[in-house]
Amino acid sequence: MTTMMRAWVVSDPGPISQSPLALVERPTPIPAPGEVLVRVRACGVCRTDLHLAEGELAPRRNGVVPGHEVVGEVVQLGEGANRFQTGDRIGIAWLRHTCGTCRWCRAGRENLCPQSAYTGWDANGGYAQFAVVPEAFAYRVPSSFADEQAAPLLCAGIIGYRSLRRAQLPPGGRLGIYGFGASAHLTAQLAIAQGAELHVLTRGEQARELAVQLGAASVGGPLDPAPVPLDAAIIFAPAGELVPLALEALGPGGTLALAGIHMSDIPALGYQRHLFRERTVCSVTSNTRSDGEEFLLLAQRLGVQVTTTPVPFEHADTALLDLAEGRVRGAAVLTLTG
């Protein structure tokens, strides 16, 4: 007998104000060989979900279930799956498949694998009561984090960690962060724990207040000049117009990392004004599983504080609208009970 579950799907990509998500009933998935079935307890609401719902990321399957920051309980093992046991609490993240044999995988850069696949884009994700995941791409969730706090770690945290590494912040250096949402507020704590001087440039009063609480040396608007020359900067906001401003804020030899999967067009750059004196700009593409394991260990050891806005599962569409309009403090997380 087929059991059914509730799930949110991208029914017709478009502006989030026009409700592109629909709450439907679907058969509960059955784990394939090497997969596990997870009863979802919490799922973070990521800006990538918003890009998918609005069509800025073209859906790769009809009626896909978004969500890739999933915390839940293993309830069934697929054939040959033995890494976890039923009852284990695990996390499902963005990266869910790589080929393991291409030049990028062999070099430890599986995030660049041309055959990579992603939760909530290529395969159904966690805006549902149940989800399946290849056990090789699941994470053990640190016991120190409750479900609601653990969920944002699985993308916002991991991508922020990779972005910080890509930004090549020197020890004790000055870091600028543009945009201060789910990923940025976690990355900021890592940087401060490493001795960085943090400068946050973001819109929204709640975001600025949170930045001050977490120890930012200065807080300003996204279009404001940084108060000091920066050694490194990360842009989390999907706003290409910030790139020239951030490059101008860098001191000699500084690096700017662009953390998003989608960004609006970048204005023309002037060589002398924006790039000369060995300033560097780089993108961030997904993450490796090693990034995830390293970050989760660091988050536990450093006692990273995850600021969340809990949202009932039934209001996932509202959560995305609030995210689009800058009304979320920290990370929005869908909570499921029963």
Rosetta silent file (secondary structure, phi, psi, omega in degrees, C-alpha in Angstrom):
SEQUENCE: MTTMMRAWVVSDPGPISQSPLALVERPTPIPAPGEVLVRVRACGVCRTDLHLAEGELAPRRNGVVPGHEVVGEVVQLGEGANRFQTGDRIGIAWLRHTCGTCRWCRAGRENLCPQSAYTGWDANGGYAQFAVVPEAFAYRVPSSFADEQAAPLLCAGIIGYRSLRRAQLPPGGRLGIYGFGASAHLTAQLAIAQGAELHVLTRGEQARELAVQLGAASVGGPLDPAPVPLDAAIIFAPAGELVPLALEALGPGGTLALAGIHMSDIPALGYQRHLFRERTVCSVTSNTRSDGEEFLLLAQRLGVQVTTTPVPFEHADTALLDLAEGRVRGAAVLTLTG
SCORE:     score description
SCORE:     0.000 S_00000001
   1 L     0.000  129.950 -179.343    0.000    0.000    0.000 S_00000001
   2 L   -79.697  126.903  174.521    1.374    3.398   -1.010 S_00000001
   3 L   -92.870  153.282 -176.342    1.589    5.948    1.789 S_00000001
   4 E  -114.128  156.882  177.623    1.220    9.632    1.058 S_00000001
   5 E  -139.361  163.181  173.686    2.989   12.722    2.354 S_00000001
   6 E   -94.206  144.433  179.819    2.595   16.471    2.045 S_00000001
   7 E  -154.114  147.883  172.164    5.155   18.426    0.066 S_00000001
   8 E   -92.207  135.226  179.326    5.651   21.894   -1.392 S_00000001
   9 E  -128.234  153.454  172.735    6.486   21.932   -5.113 S_00000001
  10 E   -81.522  101.476 -173.936    7.520   24.595   -7.595 S_00000001
  11 L   -83.511  -40.425 -177.206    4.358   24.544   -9.690 S_00000001
  12 L  -154.818   94.399 -174.919    4.955   27.530  -11.965 S_00000001
  13 L   -53.229  137.403  179.935    8.176   29.545  -11.448 S_00000001
  14 L   176.275 -177.177 -179.398    7.573   33.270  -11.128 S_00000001
  15 L   -51.775  137.211 -174.932    7.647   36.194   -8.698 S_00000001
  16 H   -62.518  -25.906  177.456    7.255   34.937   -5.147 S_00000001
  17 H   -66.750  -16.070  179.444    4.392   37.388   -4.638 S_00000001
  18 H   -99.777   14.942  172.986    2.443   35.333   -7.213 S_00000001
  19 L    57.119   64.114  178.841    2.723   32.107   -5.156 S_00000001
  20 L   -74.379   -8.806  176.471    4.813   29.842   -7.415 S_00000001
  21 E   -95.109  148.457  175.916    4.798   27.110   -4.731 S_00000001
  22 E  -132.860  138.923  176.318    1.915   24.690   -4.211 S_00000001
  23 E   -91.210  119.850 -173.524    1.267   22.372   -1.261 S_00000001
  24 E  -131.255  172.355  169.878    0.370   18.925   -2.612 S_00000001
  25 E  -106.408  136.158 -179.923    0.126   15.275   -1.606 S_00000001
  26 E  -138.643  158.078  173.824    2.635   12.855   -3.089 S_00000001
  27 E   -62.550  139.728  174.740    3.621    9.238   -2.517 S_00000001
  28 L   -62.788  129.881 -176.463    6.242    8.867    0.185 S_00000001
  29 L   -66.500  154.548  177.372    9.535    8.150   -1.608 S_00000001
  30 L  -111.082  127.808 -176.991   11.166    4.727   -1.396 S_00000001
  31 L   -67.129  132.727  174.820   14.952    4.666   -0.912 S_00000001
  32 L   -79.339  171.725  176.040   16.919    3.237   -3.832 S_00000001
  33 L   -52.841  132.640 -179.500   20.039    1.116   -3.275 S_00000001
  34 L    82.563    0.006  179.771   22.561    3.127   -1.275 S_00000001
  35 E  -108.543  164.548  172.130   19.933    5.636   -0.142 S_00000001
  36 E  -128.422  149.563  175.081   18.116    6.245    3.143 S_00000001
  37 E   -96.507  131.796 -175.549   14.623    7.564    3.782 S_00000001
  38 E  -119.660  130.045  168.760   14.464   10.459    6.239 S_00000001
  39 E   -82.609  117.426 -172.997   11.474   11.761    8.176 S_00000001
  40 E   -74.684  129.245  174.754   12.009   15.520    7.986 S_00000001
  41 E  -102.979  -35.557 -179.223   12.010   17.405   11.276 S_00000001
  42 E  -153.325  148.554  177.216   13.292   20.782   10.072 S_00000001
  43 E  -143.762  121.827  178.279   14.337   22.343    6.773 S_00000001
  44 E   -67.974  152.110  178.487   16.119   25.654    6.373 S_00000001
  45 L  -103.545  110.356 -172.961   14.818   28.227    3.915 S_00000001
  46 L  -105.231  151.739  177.644   17.689   29.213    1.636 S_00000001
  47 H   -61.209  -27.239  175.472   17.929   32.032   -0.886 S_00000001
  48 H   -60.869  -36.460  175.938   18.650   29.362   -3.502 S_00000001
  49 H   -60.670  -38.265  178.914   15.096   28.078   -2.907 S_00000001
  50 H   -66.566  -44.673  177.412   13.865   31.579   -3.692 S_00000001
  51 H   -59.306  -38.329  179.689   15.910   31.731   -6.911 S_00000001
  52 H   -67.393  -46.754 -177.923   14.423   28.357   -7.903 S_00000001
  53 H   -62.727  -35.269 -176.689   10.843   29.366   -7.129 S_00000001
  54 H   -89.103   -3.066  175.819   11.182   32.601   -9.087 S_00000001
  55 L    87.883    2.589  175.964   12.821   30.937  -12.084 S_00000001
  56 L   -68.307  -29.345  164.644   16.235   32.595  -11.777 S_00000001
  57 L  -106.814  116.611 -178.293   17.452   29.009  -11.453 S_00000001
  58 L   -68.130  124.353  177.802   15.566   27.021  -14.065 S_00000001
  59 L   -55.435  139.739 -179.119   13.989   23.939  -12.414 S_00000001
  60 L   -96.041   -0.689  173.228   15.599   20.732  -13.663 S_00000001
  61 L  -153.677  149.344 -178.852   12.465   18.656  -13.115 S_00000001
  62 L   -68.683  137.121  176.086    8.772   19.422  -13.151 S_00000001
  63 L    61.302   37.458 -178.689    7.194   20.008   -9.754 S_00000001
  64 L   -68.046  145.028  174.674   10.475   19.756   -7.881 S_00000001
  65 L   -89.600  117.565  179.525   10.386   19.899   -4.071 S_00000001
  66 L   -72.430  179.480  171.883   12.822   22.610   -2.886 S_00000001
  67 L   105.846  119.884 -177.721   14.892   22.514    0.284 S_00000001
  68 L  -142.061   26.966  173.706   18.454   21.384    0.978 S_00000001
  69 L  -128.112   69.050 -165.758   19.045   22.173    4.646 S_00000001
  70 E  -105.602  130.368  170.847   17.290   19.127    6.034 S_00000001
  71 E  -119.109  129.746 -179.273   17.525   17.608    9.496 S_00000001
  72 E  -164.142 -174.044 -175.047   15.620   14.421   10.131 S_00000001
  73 E  -111.309  131.576  176.476   15.471   10.843   11.343 S_00000001
  74 E   -67.852  124.735 -179.038   16.431    7.812    9.283 S_00000001
  75 E  -118.635  -13.329  178.941   13.340    5.591    9.005 S_00000001
  76 E  -157.411  141.475  179.139   14.267    3.168    6.223 S_00000001
  77 E  -106.502  133.979  171.846   17.456    1.873    4.603 S_00000001
  78 L   -75.335  166.910 -179.393   17.775    1.155    0.901 S_00000001
  79 L   -56.238  129.008  177.581   19.472   -2.006   -0.270 S_00000001
  80 L    82.313   -6.680  178.912   23.162   -2.006    0.652 S_00000001
  81 L   -78.145  124.928 -176.889   22.937    1.121    2.796 S_00000001
  82 L  -142.522    6.637 -179.294   24.846    0.569    6.028 S_00000001
  83 L   -73.652  -31.339 -178.822   26.414    3.882    7.030 S_00000001
  84 L  -123.043  166.164  174.464   23.461    4.818    9.250 S_00000001
  85 L  -118.004  157.845  174.862   20.875    2.980   11.302 S_00000001
  86 L   -59.979  139.568 -176.427   17.165    3.637   11.627 S_00000001
  87 L    96.741  -16.713  178.522   16.632    6.256   14.304 S_00000001
  88 L   -68.225  143.602  173.449   19.850    8.151   13.510 S_00000001
  89 E   -93.446  124.658 -178.022   19.556   11.915   13.111 S_00000001
  90 E  -134.389  170.004  178.168   21.248   13.058    9.897 S_00000001
  91 E  -119.101  141.579  174.634   21.474   16.070    7.631 S_00000001
  92 E  -111.373  127.775 -175.935   20.757   16.398    3.921 S_00000001
  93 L  -117.609 -172.783 -174.328   22.623   19.179    2.134 S_00000001
  94 L   -63.983  -55.169 -177.913   22.848   20.767   -1.329 S_00000001
  95 E   -74.006  126.425 -177.207   25.442   18.473   -2.946 S_00000001
  96 E  -131.483   -3.996  177.337   23.992   14.968   -3.397 S_00000001
  97 E  -162.470  137.745  166.061   25.973   13.312   -6.233 S_00000001
  98 L  -139.879  161.661 -174.370   29.334   13.487   -7.989 S_00000001
  99 L   -76.387  -29.191  179.065   30.879   11.025  -10.424 S_00000001
 100 L    80.741   -4.058 -174.937   34.007   10.348   -8.344 S_00000001
 101 L  -125.629  -14.405 -177.695   36.172    9.754  -11.419 S_00000001
 102 L   -71.779  172.095 -177.678   36.535   13.045  -13.330 S_00000001
 103 H   -61.306  -33.005 -178.957   39.627   15.242  -13.052 S_00000001
 104 H   -73.617  -44.569  177.848   37.868   17.497  -10.544 S_00000001
 105 H   -61.883  -43.131 -178.857   36.735   14.686   -8.261 S_00000001
 106 H   -65.912  -25.030 -179.469   40.193   13.086   -8.380 S_00000001
 107 L   -91.014    6.546 -178.797   41.756   16.423   -7.426 S_00000001
 108 L    78.342   19.304 -179.322   39.536   16.839   -4.341 S_00000001
 109 L  -121.199   53.414 -174.628   37.387   19.482   -6.073 S_00000001
 110 H   -64.050  -17.398  176.576   34.170   17.513   -6.437 S_00000001
 111 H   -63.292  -17.691  179.426   32.146   20.739   -6.227 S_00000001
 112 H  -101.832    7.574 -179.414   33.228   21.326   -9.848 S_00000001
 113 L   -58.573  126.998 -179.306   32.231   17.849  -11.076 S_00000001
 114 L   -67.718  -14.935  178.370   30.355   18.241  -14.390 S_00000001
 115 L  -104.345   14.872 -179.084   28.005   15.415  -13.358 S_00000001
 116 L   -63.209  150.621  178.509   27.210   16.858   -9.926 S_00000001
 117 E  -135.510  156.881 -167.239   23.568   16.852   -8.796 S_00000001
 118 E  -134.004  141.683  177.729   21.808   18.836   -6.099 S_00000001
 119 E   -68.771  134.506  178.514   19.073   18.381   -3.515 S_00000001
 120 L    78.702    9.170  177.271   15.990   20.467   -4.190 S_00000001
 121 L  -136.538  -63.764  174.592   17.036   21.112   -7.794 S_00000001
 122 L   -82.615  -29.285 -178.719   17.918   17.866   -9.567 S_00000001
 123 E  -133.308  156.147 -178.234   16.164   15.759   -6.912 S_00000001
 124 L   -63.569  143.244 -175.332   13.336   16.452   -4.492 S_00000001
 125 L  -111.074 -147.090 -165.673   14.344   18.145   -1.278 S_00000001
 126 L   -99.627    7.441  172.220   13.176   18.856    2.228 S_00000001
 127 L   -80.541   55.375 -174.540   10.047   21.001    1.861 S_00000001
 128 E  -158.225  166.678  179.505    8.250   17.719    2.524 S_00000001
 129 L   -76.814  -23.767  178.327    7.466   15.290    5.307 S_00000001
 130 E  -139.856  152.403  176.932    9.936   12.724    3.939 S_00000001
 131 E  -149.494  152.620  174.549   13.030   12.828    1.731 S_00000001
 132 E  -110.935  154.899  179.981   15.590   10.365    0.406 S_00000001
 133 E  -151.950  141.307  170.339   19.332   10.920    0.145 S_00000001
 134 E   -61.886  127.937 -173.623   22.350    8.872   -0.972 S_00000001
 135 H   -60.171  -27.753 -179.423   23.946    7.885    2.332 S_00000001
 136 H   -67.826  -17.083 -178.050   27.415    8.869    1.059 S_00000001
 137 H  -111.777   11.347  176.341   26.271   12.507    0.819 S_00000001
 138 E   -94.668  161.821 -178.019   24.489   12.758    4.173 S_00000001
 139 E  -121.593  145.805  167.189   26.014   14.243    7.335 S_00000001
 140 E   -79.272  130.210 -175.098   25.952   13.291   10.962 S_00000001
 141 L   -90.945  127.209  179.088   24.488   16.278   12.787 S_00000001
 142 L   -54.700  134.637 -175.649   26.376   17.486   15.893 S_00000001
 143 L   -67.526  -17.832 -178.014   24.356   16.652   18.991 S_00000001
 144 L   -73.539  -10.560 -179.081   24.942   20.128   20.443 S_00000001
 145 L  -109.516  128.791  172.108   22.514   21.661   17.925 S_00000001
 146 L   -67.650  163.879 -176.865   18.748   21.256   18.098 S_00000001
 147 H   -51.552  -49.763 -175.591   16.970   20.452   14.824 S_00000001
 148 H   -61.726  -38.592 -179.548   15.968   24.050   14.148 S_00000001
 149 H   -79.279  -28.393 -177.822   19.495   25.371   14.760 S_00000001
 150 H   -73.999  -33.231 -172.949   21.218   22.554   12.864 S_00000001
 151 H   -55.565  -49.738 -178.281   19.296   22.988    9.605 S_00000001
 152 H   -64.860  -20.155  178.613   20.931   26.272    8.438 S_00000001
 153 H   -61.738  -26.877 -167.596   24.377   24.812    9.076 S_00000001
 154 H   -79.824  -10.764  170.247   23.869   22.421    6.155 S_00000001
 155 L  -138.349  -58.271 -179.806   24.031   25.065    3.428 S_00000001
 156 H   -53.555  -44.186 -179.368   24.244   28.571    4.859 S_00000001
 157 H   -70.665  -47.799 -175.967   27.003   27.432    7.190 S_00000001
 158 H   -66.027  -45.150  179.870   28.895   25.206    4.766 S_00000001
 159 H   -66.118  -38.320  176.582   28.804   27.692    1.879 S_00000001
 160 H   -61.497  -40.330  178.222   29.811   30.494    4.221 S_00000001
 161 H   -62.722  -45.671  178.728   32.772   28.428    5.379 S_00000001
 162 H   -65.086  -38.210  178.328   33.901   27.793    1.801 S_00000001
 163 H   -61.943  -40.935  179.065   33.415   31.484    0.975 S_00000001
 164 H   -64.067  -40.197  177.327   35.602   32.473    3.911 S_00000001
 165 H   -65.629  -42.239  179.881   38.313   30.107    2.714 S_00000001
 166 H   -65.553  -29.031 -179.419   38.064   31.443   -0.842 S_00000001
 167 L   -73.631  -12.124  174.797   38.380   35.016    0.456 S_00000001
 168 L    53.085   47.823  178.331   41.859   34.190    1.795 S_00000001
 169 L   -67.219  123.270  178.528   41.481   36.316    4.914 S_00000001
 170 L   -72.718  158.338  178.695   44.904   36.655    6.577 S_00000001
 171 L   -54.945  129.051  179.299   45.217   35.987   10.333 S_00000001
 172 L    71.095   13.512 -175.520   43.851   38.962   12.248 S_00000001
 173 L   -78.694  175.668  179.161   42.797   40.636    8.988 S_00000001
 174 E   -98.276  123.208 -178.337   39.917   42.950    8.200 S_00000001
 175 E  -114.639  130.396  172.074   36.899   41.249    6.637 S_00000001
 176 E  -103.709  134.588  176.531   33.991   42.992    4.960 S_00000001
 177 E  -121.348  125.437  179.848   30.654   41.194    4.626 S_00000001
 178 E  -107.083  118.134 -171.644   27.979   42.497    2.268 S_00000001
 179 L    89.362  136.294 -174.721   24.522   41.204    3.162 S_00000001
 180 L  -140.609   68.954  178.260   23.878   39.693    6.579 S_00000001
 181 L  -107.419 -141.336 -173.251   21.406   36.856    6.424 S_00000001
 182 H   -58.784  -50.281 -176.556   21.546   33.147    7.208 S_00000001
 183 H   -71.901  -45.128 -174.805   24.988   32.426    5.765 S_00000001
 184 H   -62.261  -38.716 -175.330   26.678   35.680    6.728 S_00000001
 185 H   -71.241  -21.799  174.329   25.762   35.566   10.413 S_00000001
 186 H   -82.644  -42.385  179.085   27.388   32.132   10.714 S_00000001
 187 H   -61.814  -38.945  179.788   30.469   33.072    8.672 S_00000001
 188 H   -57.678  -40.810 -179.102   30.939   36.182   10.792 S_00000001
 189 H   -66.634  -38.243  176.294   31.286   34.076   13.927 S_00000001
 190 H   -62.669  -45.294 -177.760   33.957   31.890   12.326 S_00000001
 191 H   -63.835  -44.855  179.800   35.922   34.935   11.210 S_00000001
 192 H   -63.651  -38.881  178.265   35.735   36.646   14.603 S_00000001
 193 H   -63.399  -25.021  177.765   36.794   33.419   16.328 S_00000001
 194 L   -89.591    5.557  176.323   39.876   33.471   14.089 S_00000001
 195 L    92.643   12.180 -177.922   40.723   36.994   15.223 S_00000001
 196 L   -74.660  153.041  169.517   39.289   38.936   12.303 S_00000001
 197 E   -96.673  117.469 -169.659   38.103   42.533   12.485 S_00000001
 198 E  -103.110  132.194  175.530   34.611   42.404   10.983 S_00000001
 199 E  -125.509  121.580 -174.090   32.872   45.146    9.020 S_00000001
 200 E  -110.367  131.667  178.167   29.283   44.502    7.915 S_00000001
 201 E  -126.160  108.770 -171.213   27.513   46.411    5.140 S_00000001
 202 L  -155.348  158.288  173.353   23.869   45.428    4.815 S_00000001
 203 L   -89.523  163.783  173.507   20.322   46.675    4.522 S_00000001
 204 L    90.756  122.879 -177.135   17.717   46.025    7.204 S_00000001
 205 H   -65.834  -39.381  179.581   17.711   47.141   10.797 S_00000001
 206 H   -62.061  -42.114  179.568   17.344   43.614   12.201 S_00000001
 207 H   -63.499  -41.045 -179.742   20.385   42.424   10.265 S_00000001
 208 H   -66.870  -40.751  177.908   22.471   45.350   11.492 S_00000001
 209 H   -61.719  -41.661  179.023   21.419   44.766   15.086 S_00000001
 210 H   -64.386  -40.328  178.616   22.413   41.103   14.819 S_00000001
 211 H   -60.171  -42.316  177.603   25.798   42.059   13.345 S_00000001
 212 H   -63.682  -44.499  179.760   26.474   44.330   16.321 S_00000001
 213 H   -58.548  -35.078 -176.271   25.426   41.606   18.760 S_00000001
 214 L   -84.493   -5.093  172.655   27.851   39.179   17.143 S_00000001
 215 L   108.506   19.586  177.633   30.795   41.557   17.483 S_00000001
 216 L   -63.089  139.141  177.971   31.106   43.540   14.252 S_00000001
 217 L   -73.910  -28.778  175.152   33.578   46.413   14.525 S_00000001
 218 E  -152.033  154.768  178.320   31.373   48.542   12.273 S_00000001
 219 E  -139.035  130.978  178.899   27.984   48.277   10.584 S_00000001
 220 E  -145.564 -175.253  177.406   26.750   50.322    7.648 S_00000001
 221 L   -79.448  160.860 -175.529   24.519   50.254    4.609 S_00000001
 222 L   -64.224  -23.291 -179.718   25.402   48.141    1.563 S_00000001
 223 L   -96.978   -1.353  179.680   26.287   51.217   -0.510 S_00000001
 224 L   -74.582  149.151  172.698   28.382   52.863    2.212 S_00000001
 225 L   -70.926  145.057  175.083   32.175   52.921    1.887 S_00000001
 226 L   -65.584  144.325 -175.439   33.991   50.587    4.263 S_00000001
 227 L   -72.118  -17.958 -179.651   35.534   52.565    7.137 S_00000001
 228 L  -141.297  158.376  173.767   38.967   50.968    6.641 S_00000001
 229 L   -63.267  134.942 -176.205   40.792   49.200    3.793 S_00000001
 230 E   -96.526  144.889  173.668   39.722   45.540    3.803 S_00000001
 231 E   -84.426  -26.117 -179.682   41.990   42.514    3.490 S_00000001
 232 E  -157.374  156.524  177.595   39.109   40.362    2.262 S_00000001
 233 E  -148.553  152.033  175.909   35.414   40.676    1.526 S_00000001
 234 E  -130.599  130.290  173.441   32.475   38.373    0.856 S_00000001
 235 E  -102.112  114.103  174.887   29.296   39.362   -0.965 S_00000001
 236 L   -94.615  -27.365  178.840   26.334   37.258    0.179 S_00000001
 237 L   -68.836  141.728 -178.036   23.671   39.538   -1.326 S_00000001
 238 L   -81.588   45.840 -170.870   22.714   38.567   -4.915 S_00000001
 239 L  -119.410  102.626 -178.071   23.452   42.110   -6.070 S_00000001
 240 L   -61.032  -25.979 -179.233   26.062   42.542   -8.795 S_00000001
 241 L   -65.495  -14.336  178.508   26.152   46.303   -8.267 S_00000001
 242 H   -80.761  -16.604 -174.875   27.989   45.694   -4.989 S_00000001
 243 H   -61.234  -50.436  177.893   31.011   44.130   -6.723 S_00000001
 244 H   -59.903  -38.526 -179.744   32.706   47.407   -7.776 S_00000001
 245 H   -63.791  -43.749 -178.877   32.069   48.902   -4.334 S_00000001
 246 H   -67.617  -38.183  177.859   33.564   45.902   -2.567 S_00000001
 247 H   -65.116  -39.210  176.778   36.604   45.858   -4.847 S_00000001
 248 H   -63.394  -29.954 -178.684   37.188   49.556   -4.149 S_00000001
 249 H   -76.846  -16.302 -178.605   37.059   48.780   -0.429 S_00000001
 250 E   -74.720  141.427  169.893   39.858   46.209   -0.691 S_00000001
 251 E   -80.844  179.237  178.503   43.398   47.130    0.200 S_00000001
 252 E   -55.662  135.411  178.094   46.371   45.915   -1.867 S_00000001
 253 E    76.601    6.213 -177.937   46.354   42.149   -2.347 S_00000001
 254 E   -75.937  158.166 -178.875   42.779   41.790   -1.081 S_00000001
 255 E  -124.577  134.349  175.168   40.355   39.122   -2.274 S_00000001
 256 E  -109.687  124.463  176.867   36.627   39.413   -2.906 S_00000001
 257 E  -107.102  134.480  178.073   34.564   36.201   -2.833 S_00000001
 258 E  -103.807  113.591 -165.507   31.090   36.054   -4.394 S_00000001
 259 L   -90.440  -13.592 -170.647   29.090   33.558   -2.363 S_00000001
 260 L   -88.411  159.616  174.314   25.804   33.212   -4.230 S_00000001
 261 L   -82.982  -18.245  178.651   24.644   30.744   -6.862 S_00000001
 262 L  -139.244  141.605  177.492   22.876   33.622   -8.638 S_00000001
 263 L  -148.513  144.990  174.680   23.754   37.304   -8.902 S_00000001
 264 L   -66.803  167.324 -174.383   22.429   40.211  -10.927 S_00000001
 265 L   -58.835  142.829  179.178   24.686   41.599  -13.639 S_00000001
 266 L   -91.504  129.556  177.597   27.983   43.113  -12.547 S_00000001
 267 L   -63.235  165.010  178.071   28.688   46.640  -13.841 S_00000001
 268 L   -59.849  140.833  179.312   31.791   47.326  -15.897 S_00000001
 269 L  -105.815  142.774  173.720   34.998   47.330  -13.859 S_00000001
 270 L   -95.986  133.803 -175.501   37.894   49.719  -14.285 S_00000001
 271 H   -60.435  -52.729 -177.596   41.310   48.099  -14.137 S_00000001
 272 H   -65.345  -41.772 -172.872   43.068   50.823  -12.135 S_00000001
 273 H   -74.961  -35.385 -169.896   40.111   51.579   -9.895 S_00000001
 274 H  -113.551  -27.699 -170.102   38.961   48.049   -9.087 S_00000001
 275 H  -120.127  -26.514 -176.755   41.642   45.437   -9.838 S_00000001
 276 L   -60.844  163.064 -175.581   45.115   46.971   -9.839 S_00000001
 277 L    70.298   32.641  171.710   47.449   46.376   -6.862 S_00000001
 278 L    60.322   36.835  170.123   46.742   42.644   -7.077 S_00000001
 279 L   -80.189  145.320 -172.924   43.162   42.700   -5.958 S_00000001
 280 E  -127.405  142.703  171.877   41.319   39.470   -6.785 S_00000001
 281 E  -124.398  134.544 -178.581   37.671   38.543   -7.344 S_00000001
 282 E  -141.427  155.723  177.154   36.523   34.906   -7.262 S_00000001
 283 E   -98.840  170.213  176.518   33.266   32.977   -7.229 S_00000001
 284 L  -125.408  125.069 -178.300   32.128   30.171   -4.946 S_00000001
 285 L  -120.142  107.232  177.022   30.555   27.072   -6.485 S_00000001
 286 L    52.260 -143.608 -177.700   28.802   24.652   -4.144 S_00000001
 287 L  -162.144  165.066  171.134   31.080   22.796   -1.713 S_00000001
 288 L   -96.266  164.261  175.553   32.870   19.531   -1.201 S_00000001
 289 H   -64.704  -30.734  176.865   31.849   16.997    1.419 S_00000001
 290 H   -62.922  -40.205  175.139   35.117   17.768    3.180 S_00000001
 291 H   -55.456  -45.637 -178.283   34.002   21.392    3.505 S_00000001
 292 H   -63.232  -46.629 -179.665   30.831   20.181    5.187 S_00000001
 293 H   -62.451  -43.594 -179.311   32.575   17.842    7.616 S_00000001
 294 H   -63.859  -44.600 -177.888   35.153   20.501    8.547 S_00000001
 295 H   -64.949  -45.717 -178.627   32.552   23.190    9.083 S_00000001
 296 H   -61.008  -36.999  176.591   30.240   21.074   11.242 S_00000001
 297 H   -66.026  -44.008  178.577   33.188   20.139   13.451 S_00000001
 298 H   -63.400  -43.878 -178.583   34.234   23.791   13.743 S_00000001
 299 H   -58.632  -39.822  178.910   30.683   24.941   14.451 S_00000001
 300 H   -69.739  -45.769 -177.292   30.434   22.490   17.337 S_00000001
 301 H   -65.815  -37.185 -177.569   33.865   23.290   18.768 S_00000001
 302 H   -86.421   -7.440 -178.646   33.392   27.058   18.534 S_00000001
 303 L    64.617   41.949  179.891   29.845   26.985   19.867 S_00000001
 304 L   -55.972  132.972  179.100   28.466   28.856   16.859 S_00000001
 305 L   -95.837  122.138 -177.527   25.144   30.486   17.705 S_00000001
 306 L  -101.129  116.318  177.957   22.485   29.992   15.039 S_00000001
 307 L   -90.528  122.236 -175.713   19.829   32.697   14.940 S_00000001
 308 E  -128.273  155.639  170.121   16.616   31.349   13.438 S_00000001
 309 E  -116.840  101.609 -178.104   13.098   32.406   12.639 S_00000001
 310 E   -70.445  141.243 -178.954   10.921   29.262   12.938 S_00000001
 311 E  -134.554  128.635  175.391    8.098   28.918   10.429 S_00000001
 312 E   -57.641  143.930 -178.679    5.385   26.223   10.418 S_00000001
 313 H   -50.540  -37.817 -176.725    5.716   23.871    7.464 S_00000001
 314 H   -65.992  -12.372 -176.055    2.328   24.993    6.141 S_00000001
 315 H  -113.000   31.536 -178.940    3.676   28.539    5.649 S_00000001
 316 H   -59.229  -38.775 -179.652    6.701   27.775    3.444 S_00000001
 317 H   -64.905  -36.877  177.340    5.488   30.178    0.756 S_00000001
 318 H   -66.975  -37.967  178.939    5.237   32.972    3.309 S_00000001
 319 H   -61.188  -41.228  178.493    8.753   32.227    4.530 S_00000001
 320 H   -67.780  -37.206  176.808   10.146   32.707    1.020 S_00000001
 321 H   -64.243  -43.276  177.595    8.228   35.961    0.627 S_00000001
 322 H   -62.441  -38.596  177.933    9.633   37.226    3.926 S_00000001
 323 H   -63.194  -44.443 -179.030   13.118   36.237    2.788 S_00000001
 324 H   -61.771  -33.178 -175.341   12.670   38.117   -0.494 S_00000001
 325 L   -99.162   10.591  173.045   11.560   41.240    1.343 S_00000001
 326 L    72.076   30.249 -177.165   14.298   41.158    3.975 S_00000001
 327 L  -101.659    7.111 -177.106   12.062   40.380    6.941 S_00000001
 328 L   -98.312  130.753  174.991   13.949   37.332    8.240 S_00000001
 329 L   -96.104  117.712 -175.866   16.295   37.621   11.210 S_00000001
 330 L    75.009 -123.396 -177.584   19.078   35.082   10.832 S_00000001
 331 E  -121.662  132.967  172.989   17.749   31.991    9.049 S_00000001
 332 E   -80.104  139.995 -178.388   14.146   30.988    8.442 S_00000001
 333 E  -136.129  125.986  173.752   13.521   27.296    9.220 S_00000001
 334 E   -76.674  132.836  179.959   10.461   25.214    8.400 S_00000001
 335 E  -114.156  135.780 -179.270    9.467   23.075   11.379 S_00000001
 336 L  -121.484  137.803  177.388    7.568   19.810   11.064 S_00000001
 337 L  -129.189  159.578  176.957    5.828   17.925   13.850 S_00000001
 338 L    79.401    0.000    0.000    3.948   14.671   14.010 S_00000001
